[in-house]
Amino acid sequence: MVGGVGGEETASCGVGGSALVTTDGGPGGRGRHHGPGHRRPPPLAPTLGPLSSVWGLFDRGTYADGSFEVDGLRLHYEDFGTGSRVLVFMHGILLDSQMNRRLATDLAAAGHRVVLLDLPGHGQSDKPRHASAHRIDSYARRVVALLDALGVEQAVIGGVSLGANVSLQVAAQFPGRVRGLLIEMPVLEWAVPGAALVFLPLLLGVHYAAPLARAVARAARRLPRTRIGPLDSLLTTLTLEPEVTTAVLHGMLTGPVTPTYEERHAIVAPALVIGHKIDFIHPFTDADHLTRQLPRARLVEARSVVELRIAPDRLTAHIAAFLDEVWEGPVLHAVPAAAEV
């Protein structure tokens, strides 16, 4: 099986297999394959002065490109760094792992192993066209299947928006597999009406304008990739066939959006919650309420919806410190007697 990574072709190595890939940032950069032991050269950003922030937008990390099978689906992931301190991090709805490569690269440089999973229907993973495959509780089981494929007993589980809600569902359904939670822009009950106002018209529009959506997908596949992860993730979204888009959105709207209020109070894993005050799908009140409901959570306010993607240093420092605390602290097995309400 051959899959594209950053515009280059890489061989997928079967169940749990991987191929080492390097993405060299900057305009005109090209991905290259390297054997084991290859090390990414030091970033050039410190020598670029005012251009360093622009340079930082381009993919420049080294990762293993792999896949595994579960229930007849082949799912794709990107594996950054090494070691036993594992973070599994997931993308937002209809996006893919490309949007989080900068975070994964930076955390890998700080000593963590980061695995970016493409959920079913997204990125380079298989794309079933029935809604039941895209329920959040179904996605949670796929995350645990990834841990099994990697031979990882416990990991910090996290994600942005959809990925955040999947992470909460993993913690509710499989608490023994979750060492900690990294939750960016969660969507709780208060925001569901706003999400429905956005996604329901999109679902209907894609469904009833399928020929136009297919034409857009064909055109988008011809566009060159920019090697800027979040932007390429958006371009990949445009390549989705309308039947896939409608199946994903239908699954989101019909399945459970988040664990129940009682289930959230019972989640014992330490959590870092990142919220912002910009859009009504991810209101800051949801992040604040979630932090109060989880027994061991702290809240960090992002300055914008895109801070972690375009100017990530401040938030990445918070995340790296949190991950260090999680792995250096005790393993928790029970809800404390006096959980914060």
N, C-alpha and C positions, 0 to 999 in steps of 0.2 A: 504494500500500500504506500503510495507517495502522497505527501501533504505539503502544502506551501507554508513556509515560515518567513515572514517579512519579505515575501516576494521571491524567495529561493525555494528550491525543492529539497526536501530532506526525506530520507527513508525512515518510515515508522518501523519500529522493531518488535511489533507484536505485543502480547500481554506483558505489561510491566516493562517493556523494552524502551530504549531511548537512544537518540543520536545526539551527540554534543554539537551545539550550534552557537556561533558567535554572531551577534548583530553589531556591526560597526556603524556608529552614529554619524550624523552629518550628511549634508546633501551629497548624493552620489555614492554613499556608502553601500557596501554589498555584504550580505551574510556569507560566512565561510564555515566549512566543516573542519573540526580539529580533533585529533586523537586525544585519548585520556591524558591528563596532565597539563593540557593547555591552560595558560593563565591569561586573563584579560590584561592588556597593558594599562598602566596608570592613566586615568582620564586626563584629557587635555584641558578641561575646563579651567583649572587654576591659572593657566597661562593666557587665557583668552580675554581677560578683563571684562568689559561690559557685555561681551558675547557669551560669557559663561552660562547665563540663564537660558539663552537660546540653544546652546550646545546641549544643555541638560535635557531638552525636550526629546532628543533623538535616542532611539534604542541603541544601547552600547554594551549590553551585558552578555555573559556567557550562560547558557542554560542547556539542559538535556531535554530533548523533545521526545515525548513518549506517549503511549496509549495503552489502554487496558479494555477488557470486555466484561460487561455485566448484563445479564438478562438479554443477550442478543444485541446489545448496543456497544459500539466501540467509542470510547470517550478519550479525548485528547487532553494532555496536560503539559505544562512547561515547568521544569525543575531547576531552580536556582540555588547554588550553594550546596554545602554538605553538612553532615552532622546529625545529631539526634534531636536538636531543637527545631521542630518542624512547624511551620505555619502553612495551612492550606487557605488560600484566599480566592474569592470568587467575584466575578464581574457583575454589572448591572444587567437589567433585562434587555435582551436582543443585542447585547454587546459581547465582548469576548476577552480573553486573557491579555490581549495586546494593551488594553487600557491600564493594566497594572504592572507592566514590565519595569517601569522606573522604580516603583516601590520595592519590587522583588529584588532588583539589582542592588539597591541601596541597603536593604536588610541583609542580603547575602554578604555584602562587604562588611557588615557589622557582626558576622558570625552565625547567622541563622540560615536554615534551609527553608526556602519558600517554594511551594508548589501552587501554580496557578492552574485551576481546573476550568475547562470549557464545559459547562453544563449541557445536557442534551438539548439539541435545537440551536446551539450557539457555537460560533467559532468553527473549529475543525472537528468537533464531535459529530456523531450521527444525529440526524434530524428527523425523529419520528413525527408523523403528521396526525397524531391523535392526542387530544387534550390531556388524557390521563397520564401520559408520560411527562407532563410539564407541571404537575402539581408540586407545590413546595415540599410536601412530605415525601413525595417520590424522589425529588432531587436530594433530600437529606440522606436517603438510603444510598444514593450514588456516591455521595461523599464518603460514607463509611466503606463502600466497596473500593474506593480509591485508596483509603488507608490500608485495607487488606491487601490490595495489589502491591503497595509499596512496602508492606511488612512493617507498618508503623502502628504501634498499639495506641498511642495517645498523641494528639497534636493540638495546637492552637488553631481554632477554626474561625474564619472571618470572611468578610466581603462587604461590598458596597451595594446598597439598595436591595435588589433581589438577593444578592449574595449575602447581605446582612441577615435577611429574614430566613434564608436557608440555614445559615449558621445557628440561629436561635432554635430552629427546628431540630437540627442535629443535637444540640445540647439538651433539648427536651426529650427526644426519642432515644438517644444513645449517650447518656451522661458520662459513662465510663470511658468513652473515647475522646472526651474533650478536656484538654488541660486548661484552656482559657478561651476567651472570645474577643475578637476584634471586630466591632460593629460600626460600620460607617453608614450614616444616613438610613436608619431603619424606618420601616413603614408599619405603623401600628393601626389599631382600629380607627383612631380619630382621622387618619389620613386616607382611609380606604375610599370614602366618597370622592375625594379629589383625584385619587388614582383612577377610579372608574370613569370620571369625567374625561380623563385624558385617553385611557386605553380603550374604552368601549367604542368611541368614534373611530379610533385608529383601526380596531378590529373590523368594524363594519366597512370602513373605507377600503381596507386591503381586500376584504372578502368580495365586495361588490365591484371593485375596480381591479380585479385580478389581472386582466390583460395589461393594464397600465403598469401595475406593480411588477409584472414579469419583464416588461420592456425596461423599466428602471433597473432591475436586477442585471439584465444583460449588459446595459450600458456601464453599470458600476463595476462589473468584472473586468472591463477594459481599462479602467482608470489605473494609473501607476500608483504604487504605494509610496507614502511620504517618509516612512521609517520613524514617524512620530506616533507612538503607540496609541494614545487616545483617539487621534484623528483617523488612523488606519482602522481602529475598532469601529468607528462610525461608518467608514466606507464599507467595511465588511457587512455591517447591518443592512446596507442598501442592496447587497447581493443576495439576500435571503429570498427564496421563493415565497409567494403569498400564502401558500398552504402551510408552510412552516411558521410564518409569522402569526397567522390566525390560530394555529394549534398552541403556540406558546402563550399568546395572550388569553386564549380561552382557558387554558390550564391555570393561569394566574387568577383568573376571575372566578373560577368554580371551586378551586381547592382552598384549603386553609391558608390564610395570608401570614399568620403568625401564631406561635403557641398561645394558648389561653392565658388569661390573667393569672390564674392559679399555677399554671405550668411555669410561667416566667418567674414567679416568686420562688419556685422550687429549684431553679437553676443555681447550682452551687459554684460553678466555675467563675474565677475572676474575669472581669470584663472591662475593656476600654471601649467607650462609646464616643463616636465622633459625630457631631451634629452641626448644622449651620442654619442661618435665619433667612434663607433666600426664597425657596419655592414651597408651594403648598402640598406637593406630594411627599416631601421629606421635611415636615415642619420641625423646628427645634424643640417644640413641646413633646414630640414623640421621643426624641433622643433623651430629653430631660425625664420624662415619665419612665422610660425604660431603665434609665440609670437608677431611679428611685425604687423600681420594682425588683431589679436583680440584686440579690443580697450582697454581692461583692463587686460593685461596678463603680467606675469613675467616668466623668464626662469631660471631654475636651471640645471646645467650640472652634470650628473651622471658620476662617475669615470669608470663605466663599465656597460654592459648590465644586470648584475646580482646583482649590488650593493644593490638594494632595497630588494632583496630576501635573500642575505647571510650576508651582513654587513650593515643593514638598518638604524642605529641610526642617521647618519647625515641627510639623506634624510627624514626620518620620522620626525625629528625635524622641517625641513622646511615645511613639509606637515601639521603638527599639528598647527604650527604658522599661516599658511595660512588659515586653517579651522577656527581658532579662529577669525581671521580678517573678514572672510566672514560672520560669524554669528553675529559678533558684529557691523558690518558696516550696512549702509542703504540698503534697497531693491531697486534695480535699475529696471526701467521700460522702458527706452528709450535709443537709441544710442546717445552718446554725439554729439554735433554739429560738433566738430573737431576731428573725430576719427583718430588715428594714422595710417598712411599708410606705 
